[in-house]
């Protein structure tokens, strides 16, 4: 579980879980959520 990152998108929200911390982002629309999800996924995979 150490340094594990889980990124999930569901409707207008994105959940980012890193180790034992969870961050939830609420967006105005589904498309905004998908755009941010795509960006975050690319940033995570670069590391």
N, CA, C and O atoms as a Tripos MOL2 file, in Angstrom:
@<TRIPOS>MOLECULE
protein
  188   187    47     0     0
PROTEIN
NO_CHARGES

@<TRIPOS>ATOM
      1 N           0.8050   -1.2010    0.0000 N.3       1 UNK1
      2 CA          0.0000    0.0000    0.0000 C.3       1 UNK1
      3 C           0.8490    1.2670    0.0000 C.2       1 UNK1
      4 O           0.3190    2.3550   -0.2270 O.2       1 UNK1
      5 N           2.1310    1.1580    0.2450 N.am      2 UNK2
      6 CA          2.9670    2.3500    0.3450 C.3       2 UNK2
      7 C           3.0970    3.0390   -1.0100 C.2       2 UNK2
      8 O           3.4070    2.3940   -2.0120 O.2       2 UNK2
      9 N           2.8590    4.3480   -1.0390 N.am      3 UNK3
     10 CA          2.9320    5.1680   -2.2500 C.3       3 UNK3
     11 C           1.9700    4.7100   -3.3390 C.2       3 UNK3
     12 O           2.2420    4.9100   -4.5230 O.2       3 UNK3
     13 N           0.8660    4.1090   -2.9640 N.am      4 UNK4
     14 CA         -0.1300    3.7030   -3.9390 C.3       4 UNK4
     15 C          -1.0390    4.8870   -4.2380 C.2       4 UNK4
     16 O          -1.4910    5.5810   -3.3280 O.2       4 UNK4
     17 N          -1.3020    5.1080   -5.5170 N.am      5 UNK5
     18 CA         -2.1770    6.1960   -5.9430 C.3       5 UNK5
     19 C          -3.3540    5.6070   -6.6950 C.2       5 UNK5
     20 O          -3.1730    4.8450   -7.6440 O.2       5 UNK5
     21 N          -4.5670    5.9610   -6.2690 N.am      6 UNK6
     22 CA         -5.7810    5.5000   -6.9360 C.3       6 UNK6
     23 C          -6.5520    6.7340   -7.3810 C.2       6 UNK6
     24 O          -6.8320    7.6230   -6.5760 O.2       6 UNK6
     25 N          -6.8910    6.7870   -8.6610 N.am      7 UNK7
     26 CA         -7.6200    7.9110   -9.2320 C.3       7 UNK7
     27 C          -8.9050    7.3770   -9.8460 C.2       7 UNK7
     28 O          -8.8640    6.4990  -10.7090 O.2       7 UNK7
     29 N         -10.0520    7.9040   -9.4050 N.am      8 UNK8
     30 CA        -11.3460    7.4430   -9.9010 C.3       8 UNK8
     31 C         -12.1920    8.6430  -10.2980 C.2       8 UNK8
     32 O         -12.1330    9.6970   -9.6650 O.2       8 UNK8
     33 N         -12.9760    8.4710  -11.3480 N.am      9 UNK9
     34 CA        -13.9110    9.5170  -11.7610 C.3       9 UNK9
     35 C         -15.3090    8.9250  -11.7530 C.2       9 UNK9
     36 O         -15.5160    7.7940  -12.1940 O.2       9 UNK9
     37 N         -16.2710    9.6940  -11.2470 N.am     10 UNK10
     38 CA        -17.6610    9.2420  -11.1930 C.3      10 UNK10
     39 C         -18.5610   10.4560  -11.3770 C.2      10 UNK10
     40 O         -18.7180   11.2670  -10.4650 O.2      10 UNK10
     41 N         -19.1450   10.5720  -12.5510 N.am     11 UNK11
     42 CA        -20.0090   11.7190  -12.8170 C.3      11 UNK11
     43 C         -19.2250   13.0100  -12.7500 C.2      11 UNK11
     44 O         -18.2960   13.2260  -13.5280 O.2      11 UNK11
     45 N         -19.6050   13.8740  -11.8110 N.am     12 UNK12
     46 CA        -18.9630   15.1820  -11.6820 C.3      12 UNK12
     47 C         -17.8810   15.2200  -10.6120 C.2      12 UNK12
     48 O         -17.3720   16.2940  -10.2940 O.2      12 UNK12
     49 N         -17.5200   14.0730  -10.0500 N.am     13 UNK13
     50 CA        -16.5110   14.0770   -8.9830 C.3      13 UNK13
     51 C         -15.3220   13.1810   -9.3240 C.2      13 UNK13
     52 O         -15.4470   12.1810  -10.0310 O.2      13 UNK13
     53 N         -14.1690   13.5780   -8.7960 N.am     14 UNK14
     54 CA        -12.9360   12.8120   -8.9490 C.3      14 UNK14
     55 C         -12.4130   12.5140   -7.5500 C.2      14 UNK14
     56 O         -12.3550   13.4000   -6.6980 O.2      14 UNK14
     57 N         -12.0360   11.2690   -7.3200 N.am     15 UNK15
     58 CA        -11.4680   10.8830   -6.0320 C.3      15 UNK15
     59 C         -10.0180   10.4720   -6.2480 C.2      15 UNK15
     60 O          -9.7230    9.5950   -7.0600 O.2      15 UNK15
     61 N          -9.1210   11.1120   -5.5140 N.am     16 UNK16
     62 CA         -7.7010   10.7990   -5.5670 C.3      16 UNK16
     63 C          -7.2850   10.2860   -4.1960 C.2      16 UNK16
     64 O          -7.3820   11.0020   -3.1990 O.2      16 UNK16
     65 N          -6.8200    9.0360   -4.1520 N.am     17 UNK17
     66 CA         -6.3570    8.4480   -2.8970 C.3      17 UNK17
     67 C          -4.8660    8.1940   -3.0180 C.2      17 UNK17
     68 O          -4.4140    7.4860   -3.9180 O.2      17 UNK17
     69 N          -4.1110    8.7770   -2.1050 N.am     18 UNK18
     70 CA         -2.6510    8.6300   -2.0960 C.3      18 UNK18
     71 C          -2.2520    8.2160   -0.6960 C.2      18 UNK18
     72 O          -2.4400    8.9700    0.2590 O.2      18 UNK18
     73 N          -1.7000    7.0110   -0.5700 N.am     19 UNK19
     74 CA         -1.3890    6.4340    0.7370 C.3      19 UNK19
     75 C          -2.6670    6.4220    1.5750 C.2      19 UNK19
     76 O          -3.6110    5.7160    1.2220 O.2      19 UNK19
     77 N          -2.7290    7.1730    2.6650 N.am     20 UNK20
     78 CA         -3.9350    7.1680    3.4980 C.3      20 UNK20
     79 C          -4.7230    8.4660    3.3820 C.2      20 UNK20
     80 O          -5.6460    8.6960    4.1640 O.2      20 UNK20
     81 N          -4.3770    9.3140    2.4240 N.am     21 UNK21
     82 CA         -5.0750   10.5920    2.2320 C.3      21 UNK21
     83 C          -6.0190   10.4890    1.0450 C.2      21 UNK21
     84 O          -5.6670    9.9240    0.0090 O.2      21 UNK21
     85 N          -7.2110   11.0330    1.1980 N.am     22 UNK22
     86 CA         -8.1930   11.0280    0.1190 C.3      22 UNK22
     87 C          -8.6170   12.4560   -0.1860 C.2      22 UNK22
     88 O          -8.9650   13.2200    0.7140 O.2      22 UNK22
     89 N          -8.5830   12.8040   -1.4650 N.am     23 UNK23
     90 CA         -9.0080   14.1220   -1.9260 C.3      23 UNK23
     91 C         -10.1680   13.9240   -2.8930 C.2      23 UNK23
     92 O         -10.0940   13.0800   -3.7860 O.2      23 UNK23
     93 N         -11.2320   14.6930   -2.7220 N.am     24 UNK24
     94 CA        -12.3940   14.5990   -3.6060 C.3      24 UNK24
     95 C         -12.5970   15.9580   -4.2690 C.2      24 UNK24
     96 O         -12.7100   16.9780   -3.5900 O.2      24 UNK24
     97 N         -12.6420   15.9620   -5.5860 N.am     25 UNK25
     98 CA        -12.8370   17.1830   -6.3670 C.3      25 UNK25
     99 C         -14.2290   17.1310   -6.9890 C.2      25 UNK25
    100 O         -14.5780   16.1520   -7.6490 O.2      25 UNK25
    101 N         -15.0200   18.1730   -6.7860 N.am     26 UNK26
    102 CA        -16.3560   18.2670   -7.3720 C.3      26 UNK26
    103 C         -16.3330   19.3080   -8.4870 C.2      26 UNK26
    104 O         -15.9710   20.4620   -8.2580 O.2      26 UNK26
    105 N         -16.7180   18.9000   -9.6820 N.am     27 UNK27
    106 CA        -16.7000   19.7790  -10.8410 C.3      27 UNK27
    107 C         -18.1210   20.1750  -11.2410 C.2      27 UNK27
    108 O         -19.0970   19.6060  -10.7530 O.2      27 UNK27
    109 N         -18.2220   21.1610  -12.1370 N.am     28 UNK28
    110 CA        -19.5310   21.6560  -12.5660 C.3      28 UNK28
    111 C         -20.2050   20.7310  -13.5790 C.2      28 UNK28
    112 O         -21.4330   20.6980  -13.6660 O.2      28 UNK28
    113 N         -19.4120   19.9820  -14.3460 N.am     29 UNK29
    114 CA        -20.0130   19.1070  -15.3550 C.3      29 UNK29
    115 C         -19.1990   17.8240  -15.5000 C.2      29 UNK29
    116 O         -18.0530   17.7360  -15.0600 O.2      29 UNK29
    117 N         -19.8250   16.8380  -16.1290 N.am     30 UNK30
    118 CA        -19.1430   15.5640  -16.3830 C.3      30 UNK30
    119 C         -17.9100   15.7740  -17.2620 C.2      30 UNK30
    120 O         -16.8650   15.1660  -17.0290 O.2      30 UNK30
    121 N         -18.0370   16.6420  -18.2780 N.am     31 UNK31
    122 CA        -16.9120   16.8460  -19.1940 C.3      31 UNK31
    123 C         -15.7360   17.5110  -18.4840 C.2      31 UNK31
    124 O         -14.5830   17.1780  -18.7550 O.2      31 UNK31
    125 N         -16.0190   18.4550  -17.5720 N.am     32 UNK32
    126 CA        -14.9360   19.0650  -16.7900 C.3      32 UNK32
    127 C         -14.2320   18.0070  -15.9480 C.2      32 UNK32
    128 O         -13.0060   18.0140  -15.8360 O.2      32 UNK32
    129 N         -14.9970   17.1060  -15.3610 N.am     33 UNK33
    130 CA        -14.4220   16.0440  -14.5370 C.3      33 UNK33
    131 C         -13.5250   15.1380  -15.3820 C.2      33 UNK33
    132 O         -12.4480   14.7430  -14.9340 O.2      33 UNK33
    133 N         -13.9590   14.8110  -16.5900 N.am     34 UNK34
    134 CA        -13.1560   13.9430  -17.4510 C.3      34 UNK34
    135 C         -11.8710   14.6270  -17.8980 C.2      34 UNK34
    136 O         -10.8240   13.9880  -17.9900 O.2      34 UNK34
    137 N         -11.9500   15.9310  -18.1780 N.am     35 UNK35
    138 CA        -10.7530   16.6760  -18.5820 C.3      35 UNK35
    139 C          -9.7340   16.6940  -17.4470 C.2      35 UNK35
    140 O          -8.5510   16.4330  -17.6670 O.2      35 UNK35
    141 N         -10.1910   17.0030  -16.2310 N.am     36 UNK36
    142 CA         -9.2800   17.0350  -15.0810 C.3      36 UNK36
    143 C          -8.7420   15.6410  -14.7710 C.2      36 UNK36
    144 O          -7.5680   15.4850  -14.4360 O.2      36 UNK36
    145 N          -9.6010   14.6300  -14.8820 N.am     37 UNK37
    146 CA         -9.1760   13.2430  -14.6490 C.3      37 UNK37
    147 C          -8.0570   12.8580  -15.6180 C.2      37 UNK37
    148 O          -7.0560   12.2660  -15.2150 O.2      37 UNK37
    149 N          -8.2330   13.1940  -16.8870 N.am     38 UNK38
    150 CA         -7.2280   12.8800  -17.9020 C.3      38 UNK38
    151 C          -5.9040   13.5740  -17.5850 C.2      38 UNK38
    152 O          -4.8380   12.9660  -17.6810 O.2      38 UNK38
    153 N          -5.9800   14.8470  -17.2080 N.am     39 UNK39
    154 CA         -4.7750   15.6090  -16.8660 C.3      39 UNK39
    155 C          -4.0670   15.0020  -15.6550 C.2      39 UNK39
    156 O          -2.8500   14.8190  -15.6660 O.2      39 UNK39
    157 N          -4.8370   14.6920  -14.6150 N.am     40 UNK40
    158 CA         -4.2510   14.1300  -13.3960 C.3      40 UNK40
    159 C          -3.6320   12.7620  -13.6690 C.2      40 UNK40
    160 O          -2.5630   12.4490  -13.1440 O.2      40 UNK40
    161 N          -4.2920   11.9540  -14.4810 N.am     41 UNK41
    162 CA         -3.7690   10.6270  -14.8100 C.3      41 UNK41
    163 C          -2.4310   10.7450  -15.5330 C.2      41 UNK41
    164 O          -1.5080    9.9760  -15.2630 O.2      41 UNK41
    165 N          -2.3230   11.7020  -16.4480 N.am     42 UNK42
    166 CA         -1.0590   11.9010  -17.1670 C.3      42 UNK42
    167 C           0.0540   12.3290  -16.2170 C.2      42 UNK42
    168 O           1.1890   11.8680  -16.3370 O.2      42 UNK42
    169 N          -0.2730   13.2120  -15.2720 N.am     43 UNK43
    170 CA          0.7290   13.6780  -14.2940 C.3      43 UNK43
    171 C           1.1950   12.5350  -13.3970 C.2      43 UNK43
    172 O           2.3800   12.4390  -13.0780 O.2      43 UNK43
    173 N           0.2800   11.6810  -12.9950 N.am     44 UNK44
    174 CA          0.6230   10.5570  -12.1210 C.3      44 UNK44
    175 C           1.5270    9.5640  -12.8490 C.2      44 UNK44
    176 O           2.4830    9.0520  -12.2670 O.2      44 UNK44
    177 N           1.2260    9.2890  -14.1280 N.am     45 UNK45
    178 CA          1.9960    8.2910  -14.8720 C.3      45 UNK45
    179 C           3.3710    8.7900  -15.2870 C.2      45 UNK45
    180 O           4.2350    7.9840  -15.6340 O.2      45 UNK45
    181 N           3.5950   10.0960  -15.2600 N.am     46 UNK46
    182 CA          4.9110   10.6370  -15.6100 C.3      46 UNK46
    183 C           5.9550   10.3230  -14.5530 C.2      46 UNK46
    184 O           7.1470   10.2590  -14.8510 O.2      46 UNK46
    185 N           5.5080   10.1270  -13.3200 N.am     47 UNK47
    186 CA          6.4580    9.9180  -12.2170 C.3      47 UNK47
    187 C           6.9960    8.5180  -12.1870 C.2      47 UNK47
    188 O           7.8040    8.1850  -11.3200 O.2      47 UNK47
@<TRIPOS>BOND
     1     1     2 1
     2     2     3 1
     3     3     4 2
     4     3     5 am
     5     5     6 1
     6     6     7 1
     7     7     8 2
     8     7     9 am
     9     9    10 1
    10    10    11 1
    11    11    12 2
    12    11    13 am
    13    13    14 1
    14    14    15 1
    15    15    16 2
    16    15    17 am
    17    17    18 1
    18    18    19 1
    19    19    20 2
    20    19    21 am
    21    21    22 1
    22    22    23 1
    23    23    24 2
    24    23    25 am
    25    25    26 1
    26    26    27 1
    27    27    28 2
    28    27    29 am
    29    29    30 1
    30    30    31 1
    31    31    32 2
    32    31    33 am
    33    33    34 1
    34    34    35 1
    35    35    36 2
    36    35    37 am
    37    37    38 1
    38    38    39 1
    39    39    40 2
    40    39    41 am
    41    41    42 1
    42    42    43 1
    43    43    44 2
    44    43    45 am
    45    45    46 1
    46    46    47 1
    47    47    48 2
    48    47    49 am
    49    49    50 1
    50    50    51 1
    51    51    52 2
    52    51    53 am
    53    53    54 1
    54    54    55 1
    55    55    56 2
    56    55    57 am
    57    57    58 1
    58    58    59 1
    59    59    60 2
    60    59    61 am
    61    61    62 1
    62    62    63 1
    63    63    64 2
    64    63    65 am
    65    65    66 1
    66    66    67 1
    67    67    68 2
    68    67    69 am
    69    69    70 1
    70    70    71 1
    71    71    72 2
    72    71    73 am
    73    73    74 1
    74    74    75 1
    75    75    76 2
    76    75    77 am
    77    77    78 1
    78    78    79 1
    79    79    80 2
    80    79    81 am
    81    81    82 1
    82    82    83 1
    83    83    84 2
    84    83    85 am
    85    85    86 1
    86    86    87 1
    87    87    88 2
    88    87    89 am
    89    89    90 1
    90    90    91 1
    91    91    92 2
    92    91    93 am
    93    93    94 1
    94    94    95 1
    95    95    96 2
    96    95    97 am
    97    97    98 1
    98    98    99 1
    99    99   100 2
   100    99   101 am
   101   101   102 1
   102   102   103 1
   103   103   104 2
   104   103   105 am
   105   105   106 1
   106   106   107 1
   107   107   108 2
   108   107   109 am
   109   109   110 1
   110   110   111 1
   111   111   112 2
   112   111   113 am
   113   113   114 1
   114   114   115 1
   115   115   116 2
   116   115   117 am
   117   117   118 1
   118   118   119 1
   119   119   120 2
   120   119   121 am
   121   121   122 1
   122   122   123 1
   123   123   124 2
   124   123   125 am
   125   125   126 1
   126   126   127 1
   127   127   128 2
   128   127   129 am
   129   129   130 1
   130   130   131 1
   131   131   132 2
   132   131   133 am
   133   133   134 1
   134   134   135 1
   135   135   136 2
   136   135   137 am
   137   137   138 1
   138   138   139 1
   139   139   140 2
   140   139   141 am
   141   141   142 1
   142   142   143 1
   143   143   144 2
   144   143   145 am
   145   145   146 1
   146   146   147 1
   147   147   148 2
   148   147   149 am
   149   149   150 1
   150   150   151 1
   151   151   152 2
   152   151   153 am
   153   153   154 1
   154   154   155 1
   155   155   156 2
   156   155   157 am
   157   157   158 1
   158   158   159 1
   159   159   160 2
   160   159   161 am
   161   161   162 1
   162   162   163 1
   163   163   164 2
   164   163   165 am
   165   165   166 1
   166   166   167 1
   167   167   168 2
   168   167   169 am
   169   169   170 1
   170   170   171 1
   171   171   172 2
   172   171   173 am
   173   173   174 1
   174   174   175 1
   175   175   176 2
   176   175   177 am
   177   177   178 1
   178   178   179 1
   179   179   180 2
   180   179   181 am
   181   181   182 1
   182   182   183 1
   183   183   184 2
   184   183   185 am
   185   185   186 1
   186   186   187 1
   187   187   188 2
@<TRIPOS>SUBSTRUCTURE
     1 UNK1         2 RESIDUE 1 A UNK
     2 UNK2         6 RESIDUE 1 A UNK
     3 UNK3        10 RESIDUE 1 A UNK
     4 UNK4        14 RESIDUE 1 A UNK
     5 UNK5        18 RESIDUE 1 A UNK
     6 UNK6        22 RESIDUE 1 A UNK
     7 UNK7        26 RESIDUE 1 A UNK
     8 UNK8        30 RESIDUE 1 A UNK
     9 UNK9        34 RESIDUE 1 A UNK
    10 UNK10       38 RESIDUE 1 A UNK
    11 UNK11       42 RESIDUE 1 A UNK
    12 UNK12       46 RESIDUE 1 A UNK
    13 UNK13       50 RESIDUE 1 A UNK
    14 UNK14       54 RESIDUE 1 A UNK
    15 UNK15       58 RESIDUE 1 A UNK
    16 UNK16       62 RESIDUE 1 A UNK
    17 UNK17       66 RESIDUE 1 A UNK
    18 UNK18       70 RESIDUE 1 A UNK
    19 UNK19       74 RESIDUE 1 A UNK
    20 UNK20       78 RESIDUE 1 A UNK
    21 UNK21       82 RESIDUE 1 A UNK
    22 UNK22       86 RESIDUE 1 A UNK
    23 UNK23       90 RESIDUE 1 A UNK
    24 UNK24       94 RESIDUE 1 A UNK
    25 UNK25       98 RESIDUE 1 A UNK
    26 UNK26      102 RESIDUE 1 A UNK
    27 UNK27      106 RESIDUE 1 A UNK
    28 UNK28      110 RESIDUE 1 A UNK
    29 UNK29      114 RESIDUE 1 A UNK
    30 UNK30      118 RESIDUE 1 A UNK
    31 UNK31      122 RESIDUE 1 A UNK
    32 UNK32      126 RESIDUE 1 A UNK
    33 UNK33      130 RESIDUE 1 A UNK
    34 UNK34      134 RESIDUE 1 A UNK
    35 UNK35      138 RESIDUE 1 A UNK
    36 UNK36      142 RESIDUE 1 A UNK
    37 UNK37      146 RESIDUE 1 A UNK
    38 UNK38      150 RESIDUE 1 A UNK
    39 UNK39      154 RESIDUE 1 A UNK
    40 UNK40      158 RESIDUE 1 A UNK
    41 UNK41      162 RESIDUE 1 A UNK
    42 UNK42      166 RESIDUE 1 A UNK
    43 UNK43      170 RESIDUE 1 A UNK
    44 UNK44      174 RESIDUE 1 A UNK
    45 UNK45      178 RESIDUE 1 A UNK
    46 UNK46      182 RESIDUE 1 A UNK
    47 UNK47      186 RESIDUE 1 A UNK
